[in-house]
């Protein structure tokens, strides 16, 4: 390398350094702007997602409420629907922990069988208490108590 080339490179050096500084500043500024824009968009999406979550929660609550009301109505009319396992006049609505106790034959004057009936709709399952009642009955853990008041 000759002296003239070295001298030209040294003179061009400040211009290159200045260009690098300007370029770096632009890259940093663009990064800051991109970060702020991304953060703002994320906040907006988070707020939008919260609103969407609230809408979904409301819809879910309405659907559950309808399912509960539908189940309660079904429980009340079940004795008069086809395939109910007892004579409607023998069935007594209890509600909790089972829906009905039917005293089969009571309408004719002699109880032949006592049937515990739980009415379910759709995909509903037995609750833990309902399962325990079923187990107590199937295991014969049922008794008669006569309670007299004097």
C-alpha positions as CSV (number, residue, x, y, z in Angstrom):
1,X,0.0,0.0,0.0
2,X,1.4,3.4,-0.9
3,X,1.2,6.6,1.1
4,X,-1.4,8.2,-1.0
5,X,-3.8,5.2,-0.6
6,X,-3.2,5.3,3.2
7,X,-3.8,9.1,3.2
8,X,-7.1,8.7,1.2
9,X,-8.3,5.9,3.6
10,X,-7.6,8.0,6.6
11,X,-9.6,10.9,5.1
12,X,-12.5,8.6,4.2
13,X,-12.4,7.0,7.7
14,X,-14.3,9.7,9.5
15,X,-17.1,9.6,6.8
16,X,-17.3,5.8,7.2
17,X,-17.4,6.1,11.0
18,X,-20.1,8.7,10.8
19,X,-22.1,6.5,8.4
20,X,-21.7,3.6,10.8
21,X,-22.8,5.7,13.7
22,X,-25.9,7.0,11.8
23,X,-26.7,3.4,10.6
24,X,-26.3,2.0,14.2
25,X,-28.6,4.8,15.5
26,X,-31.2,4.0,12.9
27,X,-31.0,0.3,13.7
28,X,-31.4,1.0,17.5
29,X,-34.2,3.5,16.8
30,X,-36.0,0.9,14.6
31,X,-35.5,-1.8,17.3
32,X,-37.0,0.5,20.0
33,X,-39.9,1.4,17.8
34,X,-40.5,-2.2,16.9
35,X,-40.3,-3.2,20.6
36,X,-42.8,-0.5,21.6
37,X,-45.1,-1.4,18.7
38,X,-44.9,-5.1,19.7
39,X,-45.5,-4.4,23.3
40,X,-48.5,-2.2,22.5
41,X,-49.9,-4.8,20.2
42,X,-49.4,-7.5,22.9
43,X,-51.2,-5.3,25.4
44,X,-54.1,-4.8,23.0
45,X,-54.2,-8.5,22.3
46,X,-54.2,-9.2,26.0
47,X,-57.1,-6.9,26.6
48,X,-58.9,-8.3,23.6
49,X,-58.2,-11.8,24.8
50,X,-59.5,-10.9,28.3
51,X,-62.7,-9.6,26.6
52,X,-63.0,-12.8,24.6
53,X,-62.4,-14.8,27.8
54,X,-65.2,-12.9,29.5
55,X,-67.5,-13.6,26.5
56,X,-66.6,-17.3,26.6
57,X,-67.2,-17.4,30.4
58,X,-70.6,-15.8,30.0
59,X,-71.6,-18.2,27.2
60,X,-70.4,-21.1,29.3
61,X,-72.4,-19.9,32.3
62,X,-75.5,-19.5,30.2
63,X,-75.1,-23.0,28.8
64,X,-74.5,-24.5,32.2
65,X,-77.6,-22.7,33.6
66,X,-79.7,-24.0,30.7
67,X,-78.4,-27.5,31.3
68,X,-79.2,-27.2,35.1
69,X,-82.7,-25.9,34.3
70,X,-83.3,-28.5,31.7
71,X,-82.2,-31.2,34.1
72,X,-84.5,-29.9,36.9
73,X,-87.4,-29.8,34.5
74,X,-86.6,-33.3,33.3
75,X,-86.4,-34.6,36.9
76,X,-89.9,-33.2,37.6
77,X,-91.5,-34.7,34.5
78,X,-89.5,-37.9,34.4
79,X,-92.2,-40.1,36.1
80,X,-94.6,-39.4,33.2
81,X,-92.1,-40.2,30.5
82,X,-91.8,-43.5,28.7
83,X,-89.6,-46.2,30.4
84,X,-89.7,-44.6,33.8
85,X,-88.8,-47.5,36.1
86,X,-91.8,-47.1,38.4
87,X,-95.5,-46.2,38.5
88,X,-95.6,-42.3,38.7
89,X,-98.1,-42.5,41.6
90,X,-95.7,-44.6,43.6
91,X,-92.7,-42.3,43.1
92,X,-91.9,-39.5,45.6
93,X,-89.6,-36.7,44.5
94,X,-86.8,-36.1,47.0
95,X,-84.2,-34.2,44.9
96,X,-81.1,-34.7,47.1
97,X,-79.2,-37.0,47.4
98,X,-81.4,-39.0,44.9
99,X,-84.2,-37.7,42.8
100,X,-87.0,-40.2,43.6
101,X,-87.8,-43.0,45.9
102,X,-90.5,-45.3,44.4
103,X,-92.6,-47.5,46.7
104,X,-93.6,-49.9,43.9
105,X,-97.1,-51.3,44.6
106,X,-98.1,-48.7,47.1
107,X,-100.8,-47.5,44.7
108,X,-102.4,-51.0,44.9
109,X,-101.9,-51.2,48.7
110,X,-98.9,-53.4,49.1
111,X,-95.3,-52.3,48.6
112,X,-93.4,-55.0,46.7
113,X,-90.1,-53.1,46.2
114,X,-88.5,-49.8,47.1
115,X,-86.5,-48.3,44.2
116,X,-84.1,-45.3,44.4
117,X,-84.1,-43.4,41.1
118,X,-81.6,-40.9,40.0
119,X,-82.6,-39.0,36.8
120,X,-79.7,-37.9,34.5
121,X,-79.7,-36.0,31.2
122,X,-77.1,-35.8,28.5
123,X,-73.6,-36.7,29.6
124,X,-74.1,-35.9,33.3
125,X,-72.5,-38.3,35.7
126,X,-73.3,-39.3,39.2
127,X,-71.8,-37.0,41.9
128,X,-69.6,-38.5,44.6
129,X,-72.6,-38.5,47.1
130,X,-74.9,-40.1,44.5
131,X,-72.3,-42.8,43.9
132,X,-72.0,-43.4,47.6
133,X,-75.8,-43.8,47.9
134,X,-75.7,-46.3,45.1
135,X,-73.0,-48.3,46.8
136,X,-74.8,-48.3,50.1
137,X,-77.9,-49.6,48.5
138,X,-76.3,-52.2,46.3
139,X,-74.3,-53.4,49.4
140,X,-77.5,-53.8,51.4
141,X,-76.6,-51.1,53.9
142,X,-80.3,-50.1,54.1
143,X,-82.4,-50.4,57.3
144,X,-85.8,-49.5,58.7
145,X,-86.1,-47.3,61.7
146,X,-89.4,-46.5,63.4
147,X,-89.1,-43.2,65.2
148,X,-92.0,-42.5,67.6
149,X,-92.8,-39.2,69.2
150,X,-94.5,-39.4,72.6
